[in-house]
Amino acid sequence: MGATNRPQELDQAALRRFSKRVYVALPGEETRVRLLRNLLEKHSNPLTQRELSQLARLTEGYSGSDLTSLAKDASLGPIRELHPDQVRNMEASEVSSLPSR
């Protein structure tokens, strides 16, 4: 089993090894809104519906995996604004309750 976001770049010899191929299209705008909402829900989703829609438009061409990486990266934003000493001395429960900026 294998997966790729770029099937056009696969070598023909590699493609011959797979007996069945299933194409999964990139998510549409409405699906991206739902995916982003679900991913950001874990972090108390600070975005409005309008902001989510704008983000979905800006992420045209992103896969589900790309959106997951984007949400994970965004969730680390509040921690990046802290001094390393502050992070070292924090309890895990404090990290999850940091306000988004």
GIGICOR-V708693 format. One record per pair of residues at least 24 apart in sequence whose C-alpha atoms are under 8 Angstrom apart, sorted by the first residue. I is the first residue (numbers start at 1). GAP is how many residues later the second one is. D is the distance in whole Angstrom. If there is no record, write none. Layout:
i | gap | d
I | GAP | D
I | GAP | D
This chain:
i | gap | d
5 | 58 | 7
26 | 35 | 7
26 | 36 | 7
26 | 37 | 5
26 | 38 | 8
27 | 34 | 8
27 | 35 | 8
27 | 36 | 6
27 | 37 | 7
28 | 32 | 8
29 | 24 | 8
29 | 27 | 6
29 | 28 | 6
29 | 31 | 7
30 | 26 | 8
32 | 24 | 5
32 | 27 | 8
32 | 32 | 8
32 | 35 | 8
35 | 29 | 7
35 | 32 | 8
36 | 31 | 7
36 | 32 | 8
36 | 35 | 7
39 | 29 | 7
39 | 32 | 6
40 | 31 | 6
43 | 32 | 7
43 | 53 | 8
46 | 54 | 7
77 | 24 | 8
